[in-house]
Amino acid sequence: MVKVMKGKVMNYRGGVNTQRANQMIISPEKSSSKEEAAKLLGKKVEWKTPSGKILVGKISRVHGRKGQVVARFNKGLPGQSLGTEIEIKE
């Protein structure tokens, strides 16, 4: 049985002059510290499009100290994904 954790897509990962469309910052529900976020490394994430297509990525690293993580996707997520729910498969 696969456990599912919910999360929220916060933003693209980027700097002052760059934006990486295939890397998204995600805020998991039950993660509020860097240590809790580190336990999620390597987990699969799935975002479902409004039409029903599922885009799959993988959590690659921790982002900041408040429990956020960075997920990499083969093809980037669209702008409509910002602020929506995402599933983290354990």
N, C-alpha and C positions, 0 to 999 in steps of 0.2 A: 504494500500500500504506500502510495506517495503522499507525503505531507505537503501541504500548500500553504505558503505564507503570502500575505498581500503586501504590496508596496505601492509607492507613488512615484511616477516619473517627474523629476524636478526640473531638469534642464539638460542641455547638451554640455559635454565637457569641452572647455575651450579656454583660451587666454584672451589677452587684450585685442589681438588682431586675428585670431584664428577661432574656428569652430569645428569640432570633430563630430560629424553627423553620425558616425557609427559608434560613438561612445556616449552613453547617457548616465547622468547622475540619478541614482534611485535612493529613495528614503524608505527602508523597510519599516513595517508597523512596530515590531517588537525589538527594535534595535535603537538604543539611545546612547551608546558609547562606542569608542573605537574597538574595544575588546570584543563586544557583542557582534559588531560588524565583521570582524576578522573571521568569525566562525562561519560566515556565509561564502567565503571565497571558494570559487570553483562550482557553485550551484548554478543551475540553469534558470533562466528567466524567460517568461513568455508574455508577449503583448498581443492582444487580439484586436484586429482592425474592425471598424464598423461593419464591413462586409463579411467578416468571419474568418479572414485569413490570420494565421498565427505566425508571428515573427519571433524567432528564438535567439537568445543571446546567452552570455556566460558572465558571471561576476568575476572581475579581474583584480580589483584592488579596493582598498578602503579610501574614502574621500573625507578628509577632515576629522574632527574629534566628536561629532554629534551622531555617529552611527550611520552615516550615508556611505554608499558604495558606488563604484563605477562598473557598468556593465558594457561589454563589447558585443556588437551585432555584426554579422557578415555584411548586411546591407543596412544602412542607417534607418532609424525610425523617422516617420514624418513629423512635421510640426504639430499635427493634431494630437500626437501622443502626449504632449506636455500637460501635466496636471492630471493625467488619467491613471487608472489602476493597472498594476502589473502583478503577475503571479511569480513567486519564487518557489521552484520545486526543490524539495529536500530529498 
